Amino acid sequence: MNIGIDKIGFATGQYVLHLEDLAQARDTNPEKLSKGLLLKELSITPVTEDIVTLGATAAEDILTDEDRAAIDMVIVATESGIDQSKAAAVFIHSLLDINPFARSFELKEACYSATAALDYAKLHVSAHPTSKVLVIASDIARYGIKASGEPTQGAGSIAMLVTANPRILIFNDDNVAQTRNIMDFWRPNYSTTPFVDGMFSTRQYLDCLKTTWAEYQKRTGLALKDFSAYCFHLPYPKLALKGLKQIMDKSLSEEQQIQLQENFDSSILYSQKVGNIYTGSLFLGLLSLLENSKHLKAGDQIILFSYGSGAVAEIFSANLVEGYEKQLRTDRLAALDRRSRLTVAEYEAMFFEPVKLDETASTKFTGYENQTYALTEISEHKRVYQKVLAHD
């Protein structure tokens, strides 16, 4: 049975911070960000936007009434959860009016967990071929003003519908995973922002890629020449570029190397304008590749490297389906260009706005008129979400 991704949706914040503005405010050379990170812009979200609203918006972009009735599992992968007990998937399940007899739950392992969610979804559909599983990777990265990670912090959600006989790509049963107990990036319960050992994390990312890739080749007998594109987890695109150069097989022809590089360049276009979205970063890269590459065709095999600090890495592959391009969009870059540009002062006030509760632990929010879904209030510690705008 062929199982894979039938549809992909994406949502991000309506506001954007240009890194040239941030560089000037932080007295930093702009090229340190544009060339050192290969980033240009960051999506910024107000207090009324969170992983639930972004996830629901990304999913609404792709779901039909038939999908909502057939979905019997909703999985949200995130490392910026909004409740220590209740899963964001439960809120999203309700907002999207999905079949009530569906499992809904949340997964966490830094930026890796969306890959685990896809693994789980694939197993479920293999046992229940008529099922559809909605996998959502949704995160808002916050590091703090003047923190080392500030120039990478993005916001967004990727929604993927996993089914039998998918119309975009088919998963291959060749996954190879690796786990290491390390402290390169972590966020204790008592902290609103993460702790990062940046250089150590970079080395671990690249070494996990090197060793997992070697094990993948050993187990499958495949090599880089067998793939049309390599997608990477994208905490920032320059790190993934280092990864590509590290594994680039010198036995490849010049034409093959050029194609891999050009497909890589296509895969980072969205991330360059959105920033790091944690669990969704790998799949934002996949979406960017599929919607912008001029080289891909049906039957092409794509290899993907997933990495989550702490750390878990996984490499797996998928093949493109005939007609996959009909399930994609061609206007996404233009849509990103329509975001409202913020000054650095506006970004700081919006992105780090504290939630102020009254004596009943309640508050009401405003300013969410242009969101599809919004956090409209907190009532006695309970988060209240509403649909604001009808879908286009």
Residue pairs with C-beta under 8 A, 6 or more apart in sequence:
1 125
1 126
1 129
1 164
2 164
2 165
2 166
2 170
3 122
3 125
3 126
3 162
3 163
3 164
3 166
3 170
3 171
4 122
4 162
4 163
4 166
4 168
4 169
4 170
4 171
4 318
4 321
5 160
5 161
5 162
5 166
5 168
5 169
5 171
5 318
6 132
6 161
6 162
6 163
6 166
6 167
6 168
6 327
7 62
7 63
7 67
7 159
7 160
7 161
7 167
7 168
7 327
8 62
8 158
8 159
8 160
8 161
8 168
8 283
8 286
8 287
8 290
8 327
8 328
9 58
9 59
9 60
9 61
9 62
9 63
9 158
9 159
9 160
10 58
10 61
10 156
10 157
10 158
10 159
10 270
10 284
10 287
10 332
11 54
11 55
11 57
11 58
11 61
11 156
11 157
11 159
11 372
12 43
12 54
12 154
12 155
12 156
12 157
12 274
12 277
12 336
12 339
13 43
13 44
13 45
13 46
13 49
13 54
13 155
13 156
13 339
14 49
14 339
14 340
14 370
14 371
15 43
15 44
15 45
15 46
15 339
15 340
15 341
15 342
15 347
15 350
16 41
16 42
16 43
16 44
16 273
16 336
16 339
16 340
16 341
16 342
17 41
17 42
17 44
17 341
17 342
17 344
17 347
18 40
18 41
18 341
19 30
19 33
19 34
19 39
19 40
19 41
19 42
19 151
20 30
20 33
20 34
21 343
21 344
22 28
22 33
22 42
22 150
22 151
22 344
22 347
23 29
23 30
23 32
23 33
23 151
24 30
24 344
25 344
26 146
26 150
33 39
33 151
34 40
35 238
36 238
37 151
37 152
37 236
37 237
37 238
38 236
38 237
38 238
38 241
38 268
38 272
39 151
39 152
39 236
39 237
39 271
39 272
39 275
40 272
40 273
41 272
41 273
41 274
41 275
41 336
42 151
42 152
42 153
42 154
42 274
42 275
43 154
43 155
43 156
43 273
43 274
43 275
43 277
43 339
44 155
44 342
44 347
44 350
44 351
45 54
45 140
45 155
45 350
45 351
46 350
46 351
46 353
46 367
46 368
47 350
47 353
47 355
47 365
47 375
48 365
48 367
48 368
48 371
48 374
48 375
48 376
49 140
49 155
49 368
49 371
49 374
49 375
50 82
50 140
50 375
51 76
51 78
51 80
51 81
51 82
51 88
51 138
51 139
51 140
51 157
52 82
52 88
52 91
52 92
52 95
52 138
52 373
52 375
52 383
52 385
53 371
53 372
53 373
53 374
53 375
53 385
54 138
54 140
54 155
54 156
54 157
55 76
55 88
55 92
55 136
55 138
55 157
55 159
56 91
56 92
56 95
56 96
56 372
56 373
56 385
57 157
57 371
57 372
57 373
58 136
58 138
58 156
58 157
58 158
58 159
59 92
59 96
59 134
59 136
59 159
60 96
60 372
60 373
60 391
61 159
61 391
62 159
62 161
63 71
63 96
63 134
63 161
67 132
67 161
68 96
68 97
68 98
68 99
69 99
70 99
70 130
70 131
70 132
71 98
71 99
71 102
71 131
71 132
71 133
71 134
71 161
72 99
72 101
72 102
72 103
72 128
72 131
72 132
72 133
73 102
73 103
73 104
73 121
73 124
73 131
73 133
73 134
74 89
74 92
74 93
74 98
74 102
74 103
74 104
74 105
74 133
74 134
74 136
75 89
75 104
75 105
75 106
75 107
75 117
75 120
75 121
75 133
75 134
75 135
75 136
76 87
76 88
76 89
76 92
76 104
76 105
76 106
76 107
76 117
76 136
76 137
76 138
77 106
77 107
77 108
77 113
77 114
77 116
77 117
77 135
77 136
77 137
77 138
77 279
78 88
78 106
78 107
78 108
78 113
78 137
78 138
78 139
78 278
78 279
79 108
79 109
79 110
79 111
79 113
79 139
79 187
79 278
79 279
79 308
80 139
80 140
80 141
80 142
80 278
81 88
81 106
81 108
82 88
82 383
83 383
84 189
87 104
87 105
87 106
88 106
88 138
89 104
89 105
89 106
89 136
90 104
91 383
91 385
92 104
92 136
93 102
93 104
95 373
95 385
95 387
98 134
107 113
107 114
107 116
107 117
107 120
109 116
109 308
109 310
109 312
110 185
110 278
110 279
110 308
110 309
110 310
110 311
110 312
111 233
111 235
111 278
111 279
111 281
111 282
111 306
111 307
111 308
111 309
112 233
112 279
112 306
112 307
112 308
112 311
112 312
112 313
112 314
113 137
113 279
113 308
114 135
114 137
114 158
114 279
114 280
114 282
114 283
114 306
115 282
115 304
115 306
115 314
115 316
116 312
116 314
117 135
117 137
118 135
118 160
118 162
118 171
119 175
120 133
121 133
121 135
121 162
122 162
122 171
124 131
124 133
125 131
125 132
125 133
125 162
125 163
125 164
129 164
130 164
131 163
132 161
132 162
132 163
133 161
133 162
133 163
134 159
134 160
134 161
134 162
135 159
135 160
135 161
135 162
136 157
136 158
136 159
136 160
137 157
137 158
137 160
137 277
137 278
137 279
137 280
137 283
138 156
138 157
138 158
138 279
138 280
139 155
139 156
139 157
139 277
139 278
139 279
139 280
140 153
140 154
140 155
140 277
141 149
141 152
141 153
141 154
141 155
141 275
141 276
141 277
141 278
142 153
142 192
142 193
142 351
142 352
143 149
143 150
143 152
143 153
143 193
143 194
143 196
144 150
144 193
144 352
145 348
145 352
147 193
148 196
148 198
149 194
149 196
149 198
149 276
152 235
152 236
152 275
152 276
153 275
153 276
154 271
154 274
154 275
154 276
154 277
155 274
155 275
155 277
156 274
156 277
156 280
156 284
157 277
157 280
158 277
158 280
158 283
158 284
158 287
160 283
166 321
167 321
167 323
167 324
167 326
167 327
168 290
168 320
168 321
168 324
168 327
168 328
169 302
169 318
169 319
169 320
169 321
169 324
170 318
170 319
170 321
171 316
171 317
171 318
172 301
172 316
172 317
172 318
172 319
174 216
174 219
174 220
174 222
174 316
174 317
175 314
175 315
175 316
176 212
176 215
176 216
176 219
176 220
176 314
176 315
176 316
177 212
177 312
177 313
177 314
177 315
178 208
178 211
178 212
178 215
178 312
178 313
178 314
179 311
179 312
180 204
180 208
180 310
180 311
180 312
181 310
182 200
182 204
182 309
182 310
182 311
183 197
183 310
184 196
184 197
184 200
184 201
184 204
184 309
184 310
184 311
185 194
185 195
185 196
185 197
185 201
185 309
185 310
186 194
186 195
186 309
186 310
187 193
187 194
187 195
188 195
201 309
202 239
202 242
204 309
204 311
205 233
205 235
205 239
205 243
205 307
206 239
206 242
206 243
206 246
208 307
208 311
208 313
209 232
209 243
209 246
209 247
209 305
209 307
209 313
210 246
210 247
212 305
212 313
212 314
212 315
213 247
213 305
213 315
216 222
216 315
217 223
222 317
223 249
224 230
224 247
224 248
224 249
224 252
224 260
225 249
225 251
225 252
225 256
226 301
227 260
227 301
227 302
227 303
227 317
228 259
228 263
228 295
228 296
228 300
228 301
228 302
229 260
229 263
229 264
229 267
229 289
229 293
229 295
229 296
229 300
229 302
229 303
230 244
230 247
230 260
230 263
230 264
230 302
230 303
230 304
230 305
231 267
231 282
231 285
231 286
231 289
231 302
231 303
231 304
231 305
232 240
232 243
232 244
232 267
232 282
232 285
232 304
232 305
233 240
233 281
233 282
233 285
233 305
233 306
233 307
233 308
234 240
234 268
234 271
234 276
234 281
234 282
234 284
234 285
235 276
235 281
236 271
236 276
237 268
237 271
237 272
240 264
240 268
240 285
241 264
241 268
243 305
244 260
244 261
244 264
248 257
248 260
252 260
259 295
262 293
262 294
262 295
263 289
263 293
263 295
263 296
266 288
266 289
266 292
266 293
266 294
267 285
267 286
267 288
267 289
267 292
267 293
268 285
268 288
269 288
269 292
269 333
270 284
270 285
270 287
270 288
270 332
270 333
270 336
271 277
271 281
271 284
271 285
271 288
273 333
273 336
274 284
274 336
277 284
279 308
282 304
282 305
282 306
286 302
286 304
287 328
287 332
289 296
289 302
290 296
290 320
290 324
290 325
290 328
291 328
291 329
291 330
291 332
292 333
296 320
297 320
298 320
298 321
298 322
298 323
298 324
299 319
299 320
299 322
300 319
300 320
301 317
301 318
301 319
301 320
302 317
302 318
302 319
302 320
303 315
303 316
303 317
304 315
304 316
304 317
304 318
305 313
305 314
305 315
306 312
306 313
306 314
306 315
306 316
307 313
342 350
355 363
355 378
356 363
357 363
357 378
360 380
361 378
361 380
361 381
362 377
362 378
362 379
362 380
363 377
363 378
364 376
364 377
365 374
365 375
365 376
365 377
368 374
368 375
368 376
368 388
369 388
369 389
370 388
370 389
371 388
371 389
372 387
372 388
372 389
372 391
373 385
373 386
373 387
373 388
374 385
374 386
374 388
375 383
375 384
375 385
376 384
376 385
376 386
377 384
378 384
